[in-house]
């Protein structure tokens, strides 16, 4: 009876989500020019609407982010930018907001979808992880205009974890039109299907947390990044695998687990299915094919995946992840 009720709840949730129009709270509003941290509030700010890091002839877009303040007032704050995955902002993200504000951080949670009129992206191709990354760096550029903000961290889930992964590399940072850098970045069950030459310099300290049983964004690609760029006695990159954890392991809505027969299992790792960034800031695979539109991205995903994934909540993995996130940012964002 309990299971039947839960299935009914999922059906009601999904059908109601699909039927509602997307509300953009920043539609027809001007972006702010300064980042004022006086209260919890919604902020409209400007980003570049680009599928990659090539900004030629790309339009500006006004998107929204929600500011969350810690309870105790401080002279100087550290901050964390949160970037959601392909499912958009969800209730389970709130526990990270509460964790981070409780330990004194300003939190800025970006909504990448509202301005783009997207509810959620089950194709994983309407926008790219670099679209999210552009928004995150635009937020960083705005946040750092406030002299009361010192260090800024970056936390993303799934597709939103692509930006934290790429921020680790100095070459990628240099492609983005801002002088500011994240001081630490963490990615939770991210897509890790990128690679770069062995001699690439690393920049932002990176924490990758994966689920050992994740079949949507399998951890093998993340292990490859870690193995390739970890250096002896160097704590710039850390990798943690959560035992028996699947994609979405920190989302209680997935308590009983759900199987999606049509979602892509990105388990194929070869030159055709491994990505990099060229000197123009374009996404391309190791065969040289540039992937810069939703249509090309969808073809890429179809060729580089098999169908069928299972997502499920894991309370123990969630508990450990929250602790790892807390300790990572406390260490890496320590005031300098």
Helices and strands as residue ranges (DSSP letters): H 2-19, E 41-48, E 60-68, E 77-83, G 91-93, H 94-102, E 106-111, G 114-116, H 129-143, E 149-157, G 158-160, H 161-166, H 170-175, E 184-188, E 205-211, H 220-229, E 237-242, G 252-254, E 258-265, E 275-277, E 283-285, H 294-303, E 306-311, H 315-332
